[in-house]
């Protein structure tokens, strides 16, 4: 038995209790707003994107948040910390309730941080978080993919249920216009157990030209990964754009039948783009009325 398969078997029975947030990117599409403010702190209404992500992780039974940051990202750490001066100023006023949600997260979750010194792709960012994750399965949320489910289970909770059944890596997917496949990792696979929402992945391609894309099933910013992914990433050569792509690393596990793609229930907003950010803001504003 190889070291990778042995490692996966030992840890496959553990529950998902940690969520990794890659948050070291520069957010150049939002300059100059992101010159001094992390893109993950951009607010949709009154909450920053990363807080929506943490709340989604908590809804999935996760209480340990591992955040990979970079230069100029101190605001993220400050957000998930107590501000005694602010709390003192608004104590006993009508504004005190504004901090209830974030204070509950601070009191009930553990936050740990490490820094990605060089931007070498999502795969490298995930590998950077290895010291925070250890040898157990974990979730990954990209905060600029904001998801909403109305009265249904949040996306990550749905994915945890899929993981509990199949005990392997799970990626969230949605159908995108064929001409937009060059913006995503794209999968191909076969339906599992007669459930059209669950596919056993056979192929994965990072940002393929539309004419070369195997399907229009695109991976979004939600993953559940088994710890053997770290060994695979370490041996993954730079791919598209000279970066270490998580899609390339997952392809190796997919070829061993160890990756499930899940068509999630819900609505996803690409808040890494101005158009998607505005759409999300309008959506949540209308929902709050």
Secondary structure, DSSP 8 states (H G I E B T S, - for coil): --HHHHHHHHHTTS---EEEEE-----GGGTTGGGSS-GGG-EETTEEHHHHHHHHHHHTT--EEEEEE-TT-HHHHHHTS--HHHHHHHTTSGGGGGGHHHHHHHHH-EEEEEE-SS---HHHHHHHTHHHH-SS-EEEE-TTEEEE-TTS--HHHHHHHHHHHH-SEEEEEEE--GGGGGGSEEEEEEEETTEEEEEEEEEEEES--GGG-S-SEEEEEEEEE-THHHHHHHT----GGGS--HHHHHHHHHTTT-EEEEE-SSEEEETTSHHHHHHHHHHHHHHH-
